[in-house]
């Protein structure tokens, strides 16, 4: 086999493995959103505890992404990826056999640890194999697969929940996890460790983990006094983390990437804002469609599928364009379209036609598809090879932090406006008022994100 053929095969195998892994986690997340009312019914969970089925997974993933991304850069991304898919698959089985709400949440925490290993390495491996001229296309395909998972999730999740129960969502993903494990073990030949020989920053990692937990967990407790204290502790931890990372030779996170790389800094900020403004949409509309509109899980999934379908169609096109057109133009246009979609959702009420919601979701899918691939291409193309792992982990941290913040804002709104109660017809008006407030807040966030996206400057 000549070098060109070998290189082409390596690219194909890498793309297959990373795209399959990019499918499995969003599929489960979006499918699980549909199943939440069924889970709440079985374990008698209120709205706030129910939200932790999603939030516990996001938190455990996010706190470990940066440390694990650095470990992958030092010891090898393939090793960490393989360990991650193993942990993810085994914990998925744990979720499927959960006998209580707390066992389910615990299994989701372990699942998040596996996901951190996957998220911290997959994009880095893909970027290592594909050169800059082909990278946007490869990233576009990868992100399109993510949205395919999001697309199939609500519909298939509804079908599985309605006909076989919510546990079938977890069971259905186990074979795919095994397939990915086998492909990585026997077909993914390369190993990438551009930071080999560097020491690992244990102190910085510990500070980061504690700081992040305080910020994210504290935010879910706002506006209580304890929530304020925990958030302030997290901010103090952030200050200590930045000071520590600026002083040592081999930091877990290179602060200079934010201080001296404008494209990297503002692209990540734009990602954080974007995910903060959009991630809770499926969660909120799943509850709205099933509780207020009375749709079955399958029918609700069919409505929610419109957004990620459009994302999946637009992302490869946007990725290819970002190899030729400035990513900030495409990404900023996408953010602007998302603002319009969120403003439409602000108008919903108990009598809003389902077709109106579908149209708003299509608009959101178009905007997100235009934003995500170019923004990812900008981040990964703005750093040296030895920083691919940490850049991939940082982007994933921004995504998951945004998802956490989005859920935390939702939890806070429910806590203040509805209280620690089950959603039922007696509080439907308060529930609708809550989600209208949330969509207004998310639209304002995304509007600010347009300016962060524009501020990144030119790449070429």
Secondary structure, DSSP 8 states (H G I E B T S, - for coil): --HHHHHHHHHHHHHHHHHHHHHHHHHHHHHHHHHHHHHHHHHT--HHHHHHHHHHHHHHHHHHHHHHHHHHHHH-HHHHHHHHHHHHHHHHHHHHT--SHHHHHHHHHHHHHHHHHHHTTHHHHHHHHS-HHHHHHHHHHHHHHHHHHHHHHHHHHHHHHHHH-THHHHHHHHHHHHHHHHHHHHT------TTTT----HHHHHHHHHHHHHHHHHHHHTTSHHHHHHHHHHHHHHHHHHHHHHHSSS-SS-THHHHS-HHHHHHHHHHHHHHHHHTTHHHHHHHIIIIIS---HHHHHHHHHHHHHHHHHHHHHHHHHTTTS-HHHHHHHHHHHHHHHHHHHTT--TT--HHHHHHHHHHHHHHHHHHHHHHHHHHHHTS-GGGHHHHHHHHHHHHHHHHHHHHHHHHHHHHHHT-SS---GGGHHHHHHHHHHHHHHHHHHHHHHHHHHHTT----
